[in-house]
Amino acid sequence: MDKRLGFVGIIIENRKTASSRVNEILSEFGDIIAARTGLPYEKKGCCVITLIVDATTDELGSLTGKLGLVEGVSVKSALSKSK
């Protein structure tokens, strides 16, 4: 399978309870993450993380699936149409 460029948007609603698990998952998938930015957003009491990934659809699905199982975490992603 060919890897494609894409992004993952992650919103962590309760940083204290979910951030350690999110970081564990991101470390597990570190080989497909090209860039990562994170911003604690105190006004809403949440944290937003944006990833740039170079991944297959299976790899991206595995990453977002694991993140989506963490309580208080919302995830959206997309891959480019071509390599």
N, C-alpha and C positions, 0 to 999 in steps of 0.2 A: 504494500500500500504506500502511496505517495504522501509525504507530509505537505501540509499547507499552512500558510500564515494565518493567524487568527487572533482573537482576543477573548478574554474572560473577564466579566465584571462580577465582583463579589461584594455583597453588603452584609456586614456582620452587625446584627442588632444589639447583641450584648457581648462586648469585647472581653469582659472578664471571664465569661464562661466558655466562649467558643474560640477565642483566638489561638489558644495553644493547639487545639485539634486542627484548626485550619492550617496553621504553620507546619504541623506534622505532615499533613497531606501535601502541601506545596513542596516540602522538602523531598517527599517521595517521588514527585513528578518534576523535580528540578531540571532534569535533562531535556525537557520540552519547553521550559520557560526561558524566553529570550530576554524579557524585561519585566520588572514588577514595580509598581508604585502603590503607596498606601497613604491614606489620609484619615486620621481620626476626625470625626465631625461632631464635636462636642454639643453643638446646638441641637442636634437630633439624638445625641447619645449613641452614635453608631460609628462604624469604621467602613471605609470604602477602599477596596483593593482592585487595581486593574492589572491584568497580566497580558503580555504579548507572548503568544505561543507559536511554535513551529511543530505541528502535531498531525497525526493521522486522525481520522474521525473516531476510530476506536480509542486512541489515547485520550482525546479530548472528552469523549463520552465517559471514560473511566474517571478522569479527574473531576469533571463536573458532577457526575453521579455521587462520588464520595463526598464532595463538598456539600451537595444538596441534602445529604442525610444528616448533616450537623444541625442540631436544633438552633434556630435563630439566624440561619445563614440562607441568603438568597443568591442565586447564581444565574447568569445569562452568558451565552457565548455565541460565537460565529466563526466560521472559517472562510477563507477566500474561495472563489469558485475554481481557481486554477492554481497550479504549483507556484 
